[in-house]
Amino acid sequence: MDILFLLIPLSVVLVLLILGIFGWAVTRGQFEDLDREGERILEDDMVKLENHQESRKRGHEESLPPISKK
């Protein structure tokens, strides 16, 4: 029973800390454009792939790491 005097305030502090960090992230704009970040990752891979294909057409061989699909 005595452990509750430790666990309840600790839980309240943890919840307030999590809410504070979440509120900070929302006000700083971390969740404004979630779709763009996913597309940016794919565009980077496509640019590398296009550059590699163009260099092969010109006869230059470059080592390109394989594109992993998740």
N, CA, C and O atoms as a Tripos MOL2 file, in Angstrom:
@<TRIPOS>MOLECULE
protein
  280   279    70     0     0
PROTEIN
NO_CHARGES

@<TRIPOS>ATOM
      1 N           0.8220   -1.1930    0.0000 N.3       1 MET1
      2 CA          0.0000    0.0000    0.0000 C.3       1 MET1
      3 C           0.8680    1.2600    0.0000 C.2       1 MET1
      4 O           0.4940    2.2810   -0.5780 O.2       1 MET1
      5 N           2.0030    1.1810    0.6380 N.am      2 ASP2
      6 CA          2.8800    2.3490    0.6920 C.3       2 ASP2
      7 C           3.4720    2.6860   -0.6730 C.2       2 ASP2
      8 O           3.8310    3.8350   -0.9300 O.2       2 ASP2
      9 N           3.5720    1.6970   -1.5380 N.am      3 ILE3
     10 CA          4.1490    1.9410   -2.8610 C.3       3 ILE3
     11 C           3.2610    2.8650   -3.6920 C.2       3 ILE3
     12 O           3.7480    3.5500   -4.5910 O.2       3 ILE3
     13 N           1.9470    2.8880   -3.3930 N.am      4 LEU4
     14 CA          1.0370    3.7640   -4.1180 C.3       4 LEU4
     15 C           1.3790    5.2280   -3.8940 C.2       4 LEU4
     16 O           1.1550    6.0550   -4.7790 O.2       4 LEU4
     17 N           1.9180    5.5640   -2.7230 N.am      5 PHE5
     18 CA          2.3110    6.9440   -2.4470 C.3       5 PHE5
     19 C           3.4830    7.3780   -3.3360 C.2       5 PHE5
     20 O           3.7190    8.5710   -3.5250 O.2       5 PHE5
     21 N           4.1930    6.4230   -3.8640 N.am      6 LEU6
     22 CA          5.2850    6.7160   -4.7940 C.3       6 LEU6
     23 C           4.8180    6.6230   -6.2480 C.2       6 LEU6
     24 O           5.1550    7.4780   -7.0660 O.2       6 LEU6
     25 N           4.0430    5.5840   -6.5650 N.am      7 LEU7
     26 CA          3.6740    5.3320   -7.9560 C.3       7 LEU7
     27 C           2.6640    6.3330   -8.5130 C.2       7 LEU7
     28 O           2.7630    6.7180   -9.6780 O.2       7 LEU7
     29 N           1.6960    6.7600   -7.7050 N.am      8 ILE8
     30 CA          0.6830    7.6880   -8.2110 C.3       8 ILE8
     31 C           1.3010    9.0420   -8.5470 C.2       8 ILE8
     32 O           1.0730    9.5350   -9.6520 O.2       8 ILE8
     33 N           2.0660    9.6680   -7.6620 N.am      9 PRO9
     34 CA          2.6870   10.9420   -8.0690 C.3       9 PRO9
     35 C           3.6720   10.7760   -9.2260 C.2       9 PRO9
     36 O           3.7700   11.6590  -10.0780 O.2       9 PRO9
     37 N           4.3890    9.6780   -9.2700 N.am     10 LEU10
     38 CA          5.3200    9.4320  -10.3600 C.3      10 LEU10
     39 C           4.5690    9.3060  -11.6910 C.2      10 LEU10
     40 O           5.0290    9.7990  -12.7210 O.2      10 LEU10
     41 N           3.4260    8.6510  -11.6560 N.am     11 SER11
     42 CA          2.6100    8.5110  -12.8650 C.3      11 SER11
     43 C           2.0650    9.8630  -13.3210 C.2      11 SER11
     44 O           2.0410   10.1530  -14.5170 O.2      11 SER11
     45 N           1.6340   10.6790  -12.3810 N.am     12 VAL12
     46 CA          1.1050   12.0000  -12.7220 C.3      12 VAL12
     47 C           2.2070   12.8630  -13.3430 C.2      12 VAL12
     48 O           1.9690   13.5580  -14.3310 O.2      12 VAL12
     49 N           3.3940   12.8210  -12.7750 N.am     13 VAL13
     50 CA          4.5160   13.5890  -13.3170 C.3      13 VAL13
     51 C           4.8630   13.1010  -14.7180 C.2      13 VAL13
     52 O           5.1410   13.9120  -15.6020 O.2      13 VAL13
     53 N           4.8510   11.8080  -14.9310 N.am     14 LEU14
     54 CA          5.1610   11.2480  -16.2440 C.3      14 LEU14
     55 C           4.1220   11.6690  -17.2850 C.2      14 LEU14
     56 O           4.4780   12.0310  -18.4060 O.2      14 LEU14
     57 N           2.8430   11.6230  -16.9160 N.am     15 VAL15
     58 CA          1.7830   12.0290  -17.8440 C.3      15 VAL15
     59 C           1.9180   13.5120  -18.1780 C.2      15 VAL15
     60 O           1.7790   13.8940  -19.3400 O.2      15 VAL15
     61 N           2.1850   14.3510  -17.1810 N.am     16 LEU16
     62 CA          2.3580   15.7830  -17.4320 C.3      16 LEU16
     63 C           3.5730   16.0480  -18.3180 C.2      16 LEU16
     64 O           3.5350   16.9360  -19.1700 O.2      16 LEU16
     65 N           4.6300   15.2980  -18.1280 N.am     17 LEU17
     66 CA          5.8250   15.4380  -18.9570 C.3      17 LEU17
     67 C           5.5270   15.0620  -20.4120 C.2      17 LEU17
     68 O           5.9380   15.7660  -21.3350 O.2      17 LEU17
     69 N           4.8210   13.9670  -20.6090 N.am     18 ILE18
     70 CA          4.4630   13.5230  -21.9630 C.3      18 ILE18
     71 C           3.5470   14.5350  -22.6360 C.2      18 ILE18
     72 O           3.7330   14.8500  -23.8110 O.2      18 ILE18
     73 N           2.5580   15.0500  -21.9030 N.am     19 LEU19
     74 CA          1.6640   16.0560  -22.4690 C.3      19 LEU19
     75 C           2.4140   17.3470  -22.7980 C.2      19 LEU19
     76 O           2.1220   18.0000  -23.8000 O.2      19 LEU19
     77 N           3.3640   17.7090  -21.9670 N.am     20 GLY20
     78 CA          4.1630   18.9030  -22.2310 C.3      20 GLY20
     79 C           5.0020   18.7610  -23.4800 C.2      20 GLY20
     80 O           5.0700   19.6890  -24.2860 O.2      20 GLY20
     81 N           5.6400   17.6240  -23.6550 N.am     21 ILE21
     82 CA          6.4510   17.3870  -24.8550 C.3      21 ILE21
     83 C           5.5680   17.3420  -26.0970 C.2      21 ILE21
     84 O           5.9370   17.8780  -27.1420 O.2      21 ILE21
     85 N           4.4020   16.7060  -25.9880 N.am     22 PHE22
     86 CA          3.4820   16.6540  -27.1260 C.3      22 PHE22
     87 C           2.9890   18.0590  -27.4770 C.2      22 PHE22
     88 O           2.9420   18.4180  -28.6530 O.2      22 PHE22
     89 N           2.6250   18.8520  -26.4770 N.am     23 GLY23
     90 CA          2.1820   20.2230  -26.7190 C.3      23 GLY23
     91 C           3.2700   21.0620  -27.3550 C.2      23 GLY23
     92 O           2.9930   21.8670  -28.2450 O.2      23 GLY23
     93 N           4.5030   20.8860  -26.9120 N.am     24 TRP24
     94 CA          5.6360   21.6080  -27.4950 C.3      24 TRP24
     95 C           5.8000   21.2400  -28.9690 C.2      24 TRP24
     96 O           6.0360   22.1080  -29.8090 O.2      24 TRP24
     97 N           5.6730   19.9490  -29.2770 N.am     25 ALA25
     98 CA          5.8330   19.4920  -30.6580 C.3      25 ALA25
     99 C           4.7200   20.0480  -31.5480 C.2      25 ALA25
    100 O           4.9700   20.4110  -32.6970 O.2      25 ALA25
    101 N           3.5040   20.1150  -31.0280 N.am     26 VAL26
    102 CA          2.3880   20.6360  -31.8240 C.3      26 VAL26
    103 C           2.5810   22.1230  -32.0920 C.2      26 VAL26
    104 O           2.3610   22.5790  -33.2140 O.2      26 VAL26
    105 N           2.9870   22.8780  -31.0880 N.am     27 THR27
    106 CA          3.1520   24.3210  -31.2890 C.3      27 THR27
    107 C           4.3540   24.6370  -32.1750 C.2      27 THR27
    108 O           4.3800   25.6850  -32.8190 O.2      27 THR27
    109 N           5.3290   23.7690  -32.2180 N.am     28 ARG28
    110 CA          6.5030   24.0000  -33.0720 C.3      28 ARG28
    111 C           6.2750   23.5480  -34.5110 C.2      28 ARG28
    112 O           7.1520   23.7270  -35.3560 O.2      28 ARG28
    113 N           5.1060   22.9610  -34.8060 N.am     29 GLY29
    114 CA          4.7770   22.5890  -36.1800 C.3      29 GLY29
    115 C           5.3130   21.2420  -36.6070 C.2      29 GLY29
    116 O           5.5070   21.0130  -37.8010 O.2      29 GLY29
    117 N           5.5570   20.3510  -35.6780 N.am     30 GLN30
    118 CA          6.1050   19.0440  -36.0320 C.3      30 GLN30
    119 C           5.1030   18.1650  -36.7770 C.2      30 GLN30
    120 O           5.5000   17.2290  -37.4710 O.2      30 GLN30
    121 N           3.8190   18.4560  -36.6410 N.am     31 PHE31
    122 CA          2.7900   17.6170  -37.2580 C.3      31 PHE31
    123 C           2.0510   18.3470  -38.3660 C.2      31 PHE31
    124 O           0.9140   17.9930  -38.6760 O.2      31 PHE31
    125 N           2.6570   19.3410  -38.9610 N.am     32 GLU32
    126 CA          1.9870   20.1520  -39.9680 C.3      32 GLU32
    127 C           1.8120   19.4190  -41.2950 C.2      32 GLU32
    128 O           0.7060   19.3980  -41.8370 O.2      32 GLU32
    129 N           2.8600   18.8250  -41.8250 N.am     33 ASP33
    130 CA          2.8040   18.2270  -43.1590 C.3      33 ASP33
    131 C           3.4290   16.8410  -43.1180 C.2      33 ASP33
    132 O           4.5810   16.6570  -43.5110 O.2      33 ASP33
    133 N           2.6740   15.8870  -42.6470 N.am     34 LEU34
    134 CA          3.2100   14.5290  -42.5000 C.3      34 LEU34
    135 C           3.3660   13.8190  -43.8310 C.2      34 LEU34
    136 O           4.2710   12.9990  -43.9910 O.2      34 LEU34
    137 N           2.4940   14.1210  -44.7940 N.am     35 ASP35
    138 CA          2.5760   13.4490  -46.0940 C.3      35 ASP35
    139 C           3.8350   13.8530  -46.8480 C.2      35 ASP35
    140 O           4.4260   13.0230  -47.5370 O.2      35 ASP35
    141 N           4.2510   15.0850  -46.7350 N.am     36 ARG36
    142 CA          5.4230   15.5750  -47.4710 C.3      36 ARG36
    143 C           6.6920   14.8380  -47.0360 C.2      36 ARG36
    144 O           7.5430   14.5360  -47.8730 O.2      36 ARG36
    145 N           6.8290   14.5520  -45.7630 N.am     37 GLU37
    146 CA          8.0360   13.8720  -45.2900 C.3      37 GLU37
    147 C           8.1370   12.4650  -45.8590 C.2      37 GLU37
    148 O           9.2300   12.0180  -46.2070 O.2      37 GLU37
    149 N           7.0270   11.7680  -45.9570 N.am     38 GLY38
    150 CA          7.0530   10.4330  -46.5590 C.3      38 GLY38
    151 C           7.4030   10.4820  -48.0300 C.2      38 GLY38
    152 O           8.1170    9.6140  -48.5330 O.2      38 GLY38
    153 N           6.9060   11.4910  -48.7210 N.am     39 GLU39
    154 CA          7.2120   11.6350  -50.1490 C.3      39 GLU39
    155 C           8.6660   12.0510  -50.3580 C.2      39 GLU39
    156 O           9.2880   11.6480  -51.3410 O.2      39 GLU39
    157 N           9.2130   12.8540  -49.4450 N.am     40 ARG40
    158 CA         10.5890   13.3320  -49.5800 C.3      40 ARG40
    159 C          11.5680   12.1600  -49.5580 C.2      40 ARG40
    160 O          12.5610   12.1630  -50.2850 O.2      40 ARG40
    161 N          11.2910   11.1790  -48.7400 N.am     41 ILE41
    162 CA         12.1670   10.0110  -48.6580 C.3      41 ILE41
    163 C          12.1690    9.2600  -49.9950 C.2      41 ILE41
    164 O          13.2180    8.8350  -50.4790 O.2      41 ILE41
    165 N          10.9910    9.1070  -50.5750 N.am     42 LEU42
    166 CA         10.8950    8.3950  -51.8450 C.3      42 LEU42
    167 C          11.5220    9.1870  -52.9840 C.2      42 LEU42
    168 O          12.1550    8.6060  -53.8650 O.2      42 LEU42
    169 N          11.3520   10.5100  -52.9760 N.am     43 GLU43
    170 CA         11.9350   11.3340  -54.0280 C.3      43 GLU43
    171 C          13.4520   11.2470  -54.0200 C.2      43 GLU43
    172 O          14.0720   11.2350  -55.0830 O.2      43 GLU43
    173 N          14.0550   11.1880  -52.8550 N.am     44 ASP44
    174 CA         15.5020   11.0850  -52.7540 C.3      44 ASP44
    175 C          15.9950    9.8020  -53.4200 C.2      44 ASP44
    176 O          16.9960    9.8180  -54.1360 O.2      44 ASP44
    177 N          15.2990    8.7010  -53.1870 N.am     45 ASP45
    178 CA         15.6810    7.4410  -53.8170 C.3      45 ASP45
    179 C          15.4860    7.5030  -55.3320 C.2      45 ASP45
    180 O          16.2980    6.9690  -56.0880 O.2      45 ASP45
    181 N          14.4130    8.1520  -55.7700 N.am     46 MET46
    182 CA         14.1520    8.2300  -57.2030 C.3      46 MET46
    183 C          15.2180    9.0830  -57.9010 C.2      46 MET46
    184 O          15.6320    8.7570  -59.0140 O.2      46 MET46
    185 N          15.6620   10.1550  -57.2690 N.am     47 VAL47
    186 CA         16.7140   10.9920  -57.8570 C.3      47 VAL47
    187 C          18.0000   10.1890  -57.9940 C.2      47 VAL47
    188 O          18.6680   10.2720  -59.0240 O.2      47 VAL47
    189 N          18.3560    9.4150  -56.9780 N.am     48 LYS48
    190 CA         19.5620    8.5880  -57.0460 C.3      48 LYS48
    191 C          19.4400    7.5570  -58.1590 C.2      48 LYS48
    192 O          20.3940    7.3100  -58.8970 O.2      48 LYS48
    193 N          18.2600    6.9570  -58.2740 N.am     49 LEU49
    194 CA         18.0450    5.9430  -59.3000 C.3      49 LEU49
    195 C          18.1270    6.5580  -60.6960 C.2      49 LEU49
    196 O          18.7320    5.9720  -61.5940 O.2      49 LEU49
    197 N          17.5250    7.7310  -60.8840 N.am     50 GLU50
    198 CA         17.5750    8.3940  -62.1910 C.3      50 GLU50
    199 C          19.0010    8.7960  -62.5470 C.2      50 GLU50
    200 O          19.4180    8.6360  -63.6950 O.2      50 GLU50
    201 N          19.7500    9.3110  -61.5870 N.am     51 ASN51
    202 CA         21.1460    9.6800  -61.8440 C.3      51 ASN51
    203 C          21.9760    8.4580  -62.2210 C.2      51 ASN51
    204 O          22.8320    8.5280  -63.1020 O.2      51 ASN51
    205 N          21.7160    7.3430  -61.5510 N.am     52 HIS52
    206 CA         22.4440    6.1160  -61.8490 C.3      52 HIS52
    207 C          22.1160    5.6220  -63.2660 C.2      52 HIS52
    208 O          23.0010    5.1870  -64.0030 O.2      52 HIS52
    209 N          20.8440    5.6960  -63.6280 N.am     53 GLN53
    210 CA         20.4490    5.2410  -64.9570 C.3      53 GLN53
    211 C          21.0470    6.1370  -66.0410 C.2      53 GLN53
    212 O          21.4660    5.6440  -67.0880 O.2      53 GLN53
    213 N          21.0890    7.4450  -65.7990 N.am     54 GLU54
    214 CA         21.6870    8.3570  -66.7740 C.3      54 GLU54
    215 C          23.1800    8.1040  -66.9270 C.2      54 GLU54
    216 O          23.7100    8.1570  -68.0370 O.2      54 GLU54
    217 N          23.8550    7.8310  -65.8300 N.am     55 SER55
    218 CA         25.2950    7.5930  -65.9140 C.3      55 SER55
    219 C          25.5880    6.2750  -66.6360 C.2      55 SER55
    220 O          26.6070    6.1590  -67.3160 O.2      55 SER55
    221 N          24.7130    5.2920  -66.4950 N.am     56 ARG56
    222 CA         24.9110    4.0300  -67.2210 C.3      56 ARG56
    223 C          24.7000    4.2280  -68.7130 C.2      56 ARG56
    224 O          25.3540    3.5740  -69.5260 O.2      56 ARG56
    225 N          23.7860    5.1310  -69.0810 N.am     57 LYS57
    226 CA         23.5670    5.4100  -70.4940 C.3      57 LYS57
    227 C          24.7890    6.0670  -71.1140 C.2      57 LYS57
    228 O          25.0900    5.8490  -72.2870 O.2      57 LYS57
    229 N          25.4940    6.8740  -70.3230 N.am     58 ARG58
    230 CA         26.6920    7.5390  -70.8170 C.3      58 ARG58
    231 C          27.9130    6.6470  -70.7430 C.2      58 ARG58
    232 O          28.9860    7.0210  -71.2180 O.2      58 ARG58
    233 N          27.7620    5.4710  -70.1530 N.am     59 GLY59
    234 CA         28.8730    4.5460  -70.1000 C.3      59 GLY59
    235 C          29.6720    4.5810  -68.8120 C.2      59 GLY59
    236 O          30.7030    3.9160  -68.7100 O.2      59 GLY59
    237 N          29.2300    5.3260  -67.8460 N.am     60 HIS60
    238 CA         29.9180    5.3770  -66.5580 C.3      60 HIS60
    239 C          29.2640    4.3890  -65.6060 C.2      60 HIS60
    240 O          28.0440    4.3680  -65.4440 O.2      60 HIS60
    241 N          30.0770    3.5970  -64.9990 N.am     61 GLU61
    242 CA         29.5740    2.6460  -64.0080 C.3      61 GLU61
    243 C          29.8080    3.2200  -62.6150 C.2      61 GLU61
    244 O          30.9390    3.5350  -62.2430 O.2      61 GLU61
    245 N          28.7520    3.3480  -61.8690 N.am     62 GLU62
    246 CA         28.8500    3.8080  -60.4840 C.3      62 GLU62
    247 C          28.2660    2.7310  -59.5910 C.2      62 GLU62
    248 O          27.3860    1.9710  -59.9940 O.2      62 GLU62
    249 N          28.7630    2.6860  -58.4030 N.am     63 SER63
    250 CA         28.1790    1.7400  -57.4590 C.3      63 SER63
    251 C          27.0190    2.4250  -56.7610 C.2      63 SER63
    252 O          27.1900    3.4560  -56.1110 O.2      63 SER63
    253 N          25.8520    1.8480  -56.9000 N.am     64 LEU64
    254 CA         24.6480    2.4040  -56.2940 C.3      64 LEU64
    255 C          24.1370    1.3850  -55.2920 C.2      64 LEU64
    256 O          23.9200    0.2220  -55.6320 O.2      64 LEU64
    257 N          23.9480    1.8250  -54.0590 N.am     65 PRO65
    258 CA         23.4260    0.8650  -53.0860 C.3      65 PRO65
    259 C          21.9900    0.4790  -53.4650 C.2      65 PRO65
    260 O          21.2470    1.2940  -54.0100 O.2      65 PRO65
    261 N          21.6180   -0.7430  -53.1770 N.am     66 PRO66
    262 CA         20.2680   -1.1820  -53.5390 C.3      66 PRO66
    263 C          19.2290   -0.3910  -52.7580 C.2      66 PRO66
    264 O          19.4360   -0.0290  -51.6000 O.2      66 PRO66
    265 N          18.1070   -0.1330  -53.4230 N.am     67 ILE67
    266 CA         17.0130    0.5810  -52.7870 C.3      67 ILE67
    267 C          16.1740   -0.4430  -52.0600 C.2      67 ILE67
    268 O          15.6400   -1.3730  -52.6640 O.2      67 ILE67
    269 N          16.0630   -0.2650  -50.7640 N.am     68 SER68
    270 CA         15.2960   -1.2290  -49.9700 C.3      68 SER68
    271 C          13.8380   -0.8100  -49.9500 C.2      68 SER68
    272 O          13.5170    0.3650  -49.7710 O.2      68 SER68
    273 N          12.9790   -1.7640  -50.1310 N.am     69 LYS69
    274 CA         11.5320   -1.5190  -50.0720 C.3      69 LYS69
    275 C          11.0200   -2.0670  -48.7530 C.2      69 LYS69
    276 O          11.2530   -3.2210  -48.3920 O.2      69 LYS69
    277 N          10.3190   -1.2030  -48.0560 N.am     70 LYS70
    278 CA          9.8080   -1.6110  -46.7380 C.3      70 LYS70
    279 C           8.3460   -1.8670  -46.7850 C.2      70 LYS70
    280 O           7.7480   -2.2200  -45.7690 O.2      70 LYS70
@<TRIPOS>BOND
     1     1     2 1
     2     2     3 1
     3     3     4 2
     4     3     5 am
     5     5     6 1
     6     6     7 1
     7     7     8 2
     8     7     9 am
     9     9    10 1
    10    10    11 1
    11    11    12 2
    12    11    13 am
    13    13    14 1
    14    14    15 1
    15    15    16 2
    16    15    17 am
    17    17    18 1
    18    18    19 1
    19    19    20 2
    20    19    21 am
    21    21    22 1
    22    22    23 1
    23    23    24 2
    24    23    25 am
    25    25    26 1
    26    26    27 1
    27    27    28 2
    28    27    29 am
    29    29    30 1
    30    30    31 1
    31    31    32 2
    32    31    33 am
    33    33    34 1
    34    34    35 1
    35    35    36 2
    36    35    37 am
    37    37    38 1
    38    38    39 1
    39    39    40 2
    40    39    41 am
    41    41    42 1
    42    42    43 1
    43    43    44 2
    44    43    45 am
    45    45    46 1
    46    46    47 1
    47    47    48 2
    48    47    49 am
    49    49    50 1
    50    50    51 1
    51    51    52 2
    52    51    53 am
    53    53    54 1
    54    54    55 1
    55    55    56 2
    56    55    57 am
    57    57    58 1
    58    58    59 1
    59    59    60 2
    60    59    61 am
    61    61    62 1
    62    62    63 1
    63    63    64 2
    64    63    65 am
    65    65    66 1
    66    66    67 1
    67    67    68 2
    68    67    69 am
    69    69    70 1
    70    70    71 1
    71    71    72 2
    72    71    73 am
    73    73    74 1
    74    74    75 1
    75    75    76 2
    76    75    77 am
    77    77    78 1
    78    78    79 1
    79    79    80 2
    80    79    81 am
    81    81    82 1
    82    82    83 1
    83    83    84 2
    84    83    85 am
    85    85    86 1
    86    86    87 1
    87    87    88 2
    88    87    89 am
    89    89    90 1
    90    90    91 1
    91    91    92 2
    92    91    93 am
    93    93    94 1
    94    94    95 1
    95    95    96 2
    96    95    97 am
    97    97    98 1
    98    98    99 1
    99    99   100 2
   100    99   101 am
   101   101   102 1
   102   102   103 1
   103   103   104 2
   104   103   105 am
   105   105   106 1
   106   106   107 1
   107   107   108 2
   108   107   109 am
   109   109   110 1
   110   110   111 1
   111   111   112 2
   112   111   113 am
   113   113   114 1
   114   114   115 1
   115   115   116 2
   116   115   117 am
   117   117   118 1
   118   118   119 1
   119   119   120 2
   120   119   121 am
   121   121   122 1
   122   122   123 1
   123   123   124 2
   124   123   125 am
   125   125   126 1
   126   126   127 1
   127   127   128 2
   128   127   129 am
   129   129   130 1
   130   130   131 1
   131   131   132 2
   132   131   133 am
   133   133   134 1
   134   134   135 1
   135   135   136 2
   136   135   137 am
   137   137   138 1
   138   138   139 1
   139   139   140 2
   140   139   141 am
   141   141   142 1
   142   142   143 1
   143   143   144 2
   144   143   145 am
   145   145   146 1
   146   146   147 1
   147   147   148 2
   148   147   149 am
   149   149   150 1
   150   150   151 1
   151   151   152 2
   152   151   153 am
   153   153   154 1
   154   154   155 1
   155   155   156 2
   156   155   157 am
   157   157   158 1
   158   158   159 1
   159   159   160 2
   160   159   161 am
   161   161   162 1
   162   162   163 1
   163   163   164 2
   164   163   165 am
   165   165   166 1
   166   166   167 1
   167   167   168 2
   168   167   169 am
   169   169   170 1
   170   170   171 1
   171   171   172 2
   172   171   173 am
   173   173   174 1
   174   174   175 1
   175   175   176 2
   176   175   177 am
   177   177   178 1
   178   178   179 1
   179   179   180 2
   180   179   181 am
   181   181   182 1
   182   182   183 1
   183   183   184 2
   184   183   185 am
   185   185   186 1
   186   186   187 1
   187   187   188 2
   188   187   189 am
   189   189   190 1
   190   190   191 1
   191   191   192 2
   192   191   193 am
   193   193   194 1
   194   194   195 1
   195   195   196 2
   196   195   197 am
   197   197   198 1
   198   198   199 1
   199   199   200 2
   200   199   201 am
   201   201   202 1
   202   202   203 1
   203   203   204 2
   204   203   205 am
   205   205   206 1
   206   206   207 1
   207   207   208 2
   208   207   209 am
   209   209   210 1
   210   210   211 1
   211   211   212 2
   212   211   213 am
   213   213   214 1
   214   214   215 1
   215   215   216 2
   216   215   217 am
   217   217   218 1
   218   218   219 1
   219   219   220 2
   220   219   221 am
   221   221   222 1
   222   222   223 1
   223   223   224 2
   224   223   225 am
   225   225   226 1
   226   226   227 1
   227   227   228 2
   228   227   229 am
   229   229   230 1
   230   230   231 1
   231   231   232 2
   232   231   233 am
   233   233   234 1
   234   234   235 1
   235   235   236 2
   236   235   237 am
   237   237   238 1
   238   238   239 1
   239   239   240 2
   240   239   241 am
   241   241   242 1
   242   242   243 1
   243   243   244 2
   244   243   245 am
   245   245   246 1
   246   246   247 1
   247   247   248 2
   248   247   249 am
   249   249   250 1
   250   250   251 1
   251   251   252 2
   252   251   253 am
   253   253   254 1
   254   254   255 1
   255   255   256 2
   256   255   257 am
   257   257   258 1
   258   258   259 1
   259   259   260 2
   260   259   261 am
   261   261   262 1
   262   262   263 1
   263   263   264 2
   264   263   265 am
   265   265   266 1
   266   266   267 1
   267   267   268 2
   268   267   269 am
   269   269   270 1
   270   270   271 1
   271   271   272 2
   272   271   273 am
   273   273   274 1
   274   274   275 1
   275   275   276 2
   276   275   277 am
   277   277   278 1
   278   278   279 1
   279   279   280 2
@<TRIPOS>SUBSTRUCTURE
     1 MET1         2 RESIDUE 1 A MET
     2 ASP2         6 RESIDUE 1 A ASP
     3 ILE3        10 RESIDUE 1 A ILE
     4 LEU4        14 RESIDUE 1 A LEU
     5 PHE5        18 RESIDUE 1 A PHE
     6 LEU6        22 RESIDUE 1 A LEU
     7 LEU7        26 RESIDUE 1 A LEU
     8 ILE8        30 RESIDUE 1 A ILE
     9 PRO9        34 RESIDUE 1 A PRO
    10 LEU10       38 RESIDUE 1 A LEU
    11 SER11       42 RESIDUE 1 A SER
    12 VAL12       46 RESIDUE 1 A VAL
    13 VAL13       50 RESIDUE 1 A VAL
    14 LEU14       54 RESIDUE 1 A LEU
    15 VAL15       58 RESIDUE 1 A VAL
    16 LEU16       62 RESIDUE 1 A LEU
    17 LEU17       66 RESIDUE 1 A LEU
    18 ILE18       70 RESIDUE 1 A ILE
    19 LEU19       74 RESIDUE 1 A LEU
    20 GLY20       78 RESIDUE 1 A GLY
    21 ILE21       82 RESIDUE 1 A ILE
    22 PHE22       86 RESIDUE 1 A PHE
    23 GLY23       90 RESIDUE 1 A GLY
    24 TRP24       94 RESIDUE 1 A TRP
    25 ALA25       98 RESIDUE 1 A ALA
    26 VAL26      102 RESIDUE 1 A VAL
    27 THR27      106 RESIDUE 1 A THR
    28 ARG28      110 RESIDUE 1 A ARG
    29 GLY29      114 RESIDUE 1 A GLY
    30 GLN30      118 RESIDUE 1 A GLN
    31 PHE31      122 RESIDUE 1 A PHE
    32 GLU32      126 RESIDUE 1 A GLU
    33 ASP33      130 RESIDUE 1 A ASP
    34 LEU34      134 RESIDUE 1 A LEU
    35 ASP35      138 RESIDUE 1 A ASP
    36 ARG36      142 RESIDUE 1 A ARG
    37 GLU37      146 RESIDUE 1 A GLU
    38 GLY38      150 RESIDUE 1 A GLY
    39 GLU39      154 RESIDUE 1 A GLU
    40 ARG40      158 RESIDUE 1 A ARG
    41 ILE41      162 RESIDUE 1 A ILE
    42 LEU42      166 RESIDUE 1 A LEU
    43 GLU43      170 RESIDUE 1 A GLU
    44 ASP44      174 RESIDUE 1 A ASP
    45 ASP45      178 RESIDUE 1 A ASP
    46 MET46      182 RESIDUE 1 A MET
    47 VAL47      186 RESIDUE 1 A VAL
    48 LYS48      190 RESIDUE 1 A LYS
    49 LEU49      194 RESIDUE 1 A LEU
    50 GLU50      198 RESIDUE 1 A GLU
    51 ASN51      202 RESIDUE 1 A ASN
    52 HIS52      206 RESIDUE 1 A HIS
    53 GLN53      210 RESIDUE 1 A GLN
    54 GLU54      214 RESIDUE 1 A GLU
    55 SER55      218 RESIDUE 1 A SER
    56 ARG56      222 RESIDUE 1 A ARG
    57 LYS57      226 RESIDUE 1 A LYS
    58 ARG58      230 RESIDUE 1 A ARG
    59 GLY59      234 RESIDUE 1 A GLY
    60 HIS60      238 RESIDUE 1 A HIS
    61 GLU61      242 RESIDUE 1 A GLU
    62 GLU62      246 RESIDUE 1 A GLU
    63 SER63      250 RESIDUE 1 A SER
    64 LEU64      254 RESIDUE 1 A LEU
    65 PRO65      258 RESIDUE 1 A PRO
    66 PRO66      262 RESIDUE 1 A PRO
    67 ILE67      266 RESIDUE 1 A ILE
    68 SER68      270 RESIDUE 1 A SER
    69 LYS69      274 RESIDUE 1 A LYS
    70 LYS70      278 RESIDUE 1 A LYS
